[in-house]
Structure formats: structure tokens, C-alpha cells
Amino acid sequence: MPERGFTEKDWKLFRNKISDWQEAYMDKLNKEYIELLSEDANPSDKFWRLEKRIKEDRRQTGVCADMRRSQMIYNIISLISEGAIDFEDLEEFGAELKEVVRFYIER
């Protein structure tokens, strides 16, 4: 029986997929950091811009997620908003979960 818009199967699937999603997102961030460090600018400017960027990025769900069951829908919405995943990445999830997520991201 669905719980808060998702099933036990959805929860298990989410727990299985989140680490791969986060690894891919952090790989993307690392490439962006390399670009930032490769710019033609003062080393100190690059350092402080990178420090600020990492400080902001580390709070994103694509880097560190609150893994309480009650936060799963919010985590998925955040992952989509951050660009860590696309709605298509939810293809294996239940229809009710996808409907709830679609409702929030289209608001």
C-alpha cells in the first residue's frame, strides 16, 4: 500500500539508486571545478571562488541527502531541481510517486 505517495518498492529502489546518482553529480561538479581552476585568473581569485562554490554545493541533495524515508519525495524533487537527475531517471518508480514529483516540479 502506498505511503505518502510512494511504495516500499519505491523506497528500496531509491536507496539503491541514490549513491550512483550522487556519484555522477559529484563527477559533474568536479569537472566544473576543474574548469574554474583552469581559467585565466589570479590563483587567489580562483581559490576563493572554488571555496565559495564548494561551500554552496556541499549542501545540495546531489552531494549529501537526508536519507529518512519521510524525505524521499523532497530528495527526488531536489535532485531534479539541481540537475543531478532527470524525470526520465524515475522510469522504474511507481506511477503515484512520479505523479507527486511531477506535480511539485511543474508548480
N, C-alpha and C positions, 0 to 999 in steps of 0.2 A: 504494500500500500504506500502511495506517495507521501513523503514527509516534507512539508514546506516547499513543494514544487519539484521535488526530486525523489528518486527511489534509492534503496540501498545499493542497487546495481550502479546507479549514477555516482554515488559516493565512493564506491570501490574503484570505479573507472577513473574518477577524478584523482584519487590518491595515487593511482598507478601512472597517470599522465603528467601530473604537476611537475615532477622533477625534470622530465625531458623538456617540457615547455620552458621551465626556468633556465635550464642549461642553454637552450637555444637562444633565449632572450639575453642572457648574460654574454653569450658569444657575440651577439649583435652589438651590445653595449661596448664590449671590449674593442670591437672594430671601430666604433665611433670614437673611443678614447684614443686609439692609435692615430686616427685621422687628426684629432685635436692636437696630439703631441707632435704630429708631423708638419703642422702649419708653420709658416714662416713668421714667427713672432718671438718676443723675448721669452727666454726659458721661465722666468718668474711668472709672466702672464699666463703661460700655458699651464704651469704648475697650479696656480690658484684657480684657474678656470676648471681644470680637471678635478681639483679638490672639491669645488662647489658642485660640480656635476655628479661626482660620486656620492656626495652627501645627499643630494636630491634623489638619485637613482636607487640608493640602498633602501629607501622606504617603499618602493614600488612592489606590488604583488609579484611581478615577474622576477624579483630578486628574493624577497622574503615574504612568505604568505602565512597568515594566521590559519592554522590547519584545524580549527574547530569545525565540526560538521555544520554548525549554525552559520558559518561564514562562507560556505561553499559557493552559493549563488553570487554573493558580493565579490568573492575572489575571481570568479569567471568573468563577471562584468568588468572588473578592474583589469584583468589580463587582456580583454578585448580592447578596452579603452587605451591601454598602454601600448598596444600593438604587439604584445607578446604572443597572442594567438588571434585567429580569425574565427568568425562564426562557423566556418566550414570545419574547424577543428572539433566541433561538438557533434559531428555526424553520428558517432556511436552512442550518444546520450539519448535519453528518453525524450519523447515529444513534449511532455509537460515542462521539463527543465528548459528546453530550447524555447518554448513559448514564453516562459517567465523571463529568460535572459533577453530575448528579442524585445519584449515589452519595455524593459528598462533601458536597453541601448538605443531604442528608437524614440525615447522621450525627449 
